[in-house]
Amino acid sequence: MSNVVPEAATAVSKPAVVLTEFRLLSAPAVDTPRLLAWATQMYRYGNKTEREVVIRVFVEGFKLTEKCVKDLLNKKVPWNVDENNSVVFDYAAAEM
């Protein structure tokens, strides 16, 4: 009995994940990094209605999918602030 496993049986192909960079821009009246930090806290500690409002702000205001917003608010997607005070993150294009 041989311990050699046929190569075809060990090879697992996974579809490539394409990441897209997103930038949520700030404006004079809206500091997006602070808005996202506030929204993260509201999503974590708020009631159901408050969480729904926070999600809607980002879905309608920034045209993100609900899944993307939830991933941002649950800190599953890391984000940074660039020199223009914009929130920058990478997200799988297939999930958008």
FENUR-V431243 format. One record per helix or strand. SS is the DSSP state (hx for helix, st for strand). FROM is the first residue (numbers start at 1). LEN is the number of residues. If there is no record, write none. Layout:
ss=SS from=FROM len=LEN
ss=SS from=FROM len=LEN
This chain:
ss=hx from=7 len=4
ss=st from=19 len=6
ss=st from=27 len=1
ss=st from=30 len=1
ss=hx from=32 len=14
ss=hx from=48 len=15
ss=hx from=66 len=8
ss=st from=80 len=2
ss=st from=87 len=6
ss=hx from=93 len=3
